Amino acid sequence: MELQNMVALVSRTGREMQRYNFHGRRQVVGCIPYRYKDNHGTASMVDEEEIEVLLITSQRKGKGMLFPKGGWENDETIEDAALRETIEEAGVVGIVEHKLGKWDFESKNDTSYEGHMFPLLVEEQLEFWPEKDVRQRLWVSVREARRVCQYWWMKEALELLVDRLTNEAKTDNGSIIHGRKSNL
């Protein structure tokens, strides 16, 4: 096995390295892992039905489905943190794309957070990953993700991702053409 393909099978723990913003909100980052159902290489626009996203179960039993996310630590870039959390929690690797946005939210125990979400075009699904024994992962349609994702701010990020993907067309050489579908 090549060294570059090895993944630490232990998640980071503790809050010593956590980042907080100027308002004292803990900064968390995550990804919406996605893939296309069929070969996506034509210049036609992508339909929402062609996109699948990866949800994971909460560590707490019965608390629903969500996208991978966790703390952004002082020794990493925001993109590196998003990828690390996705590998730890969902066991997938891919391309971290341009940030979808930032959301301020409160937990049920009134802890304040600043959440950042990124799309992650999945290139590899790992057989073993740090949280394999405490989480399940499930590829679902966008429609199903809207229904079962437990957090409003993650659903907003999903809508931004779907809008981005359905309004881009790829040419045969891989470049992206931005635009909306026409009724013509």
Helices and strands as residue ranges (DSSP letters): G 3-5, E 26-36, G 48-50, E 51-57, E 65-66, E 69-71, H 78-90, E 92-96, E 101-106, E 112-125, E 137-141, H 142-148, H 152-166, E 168-170, E 176-178
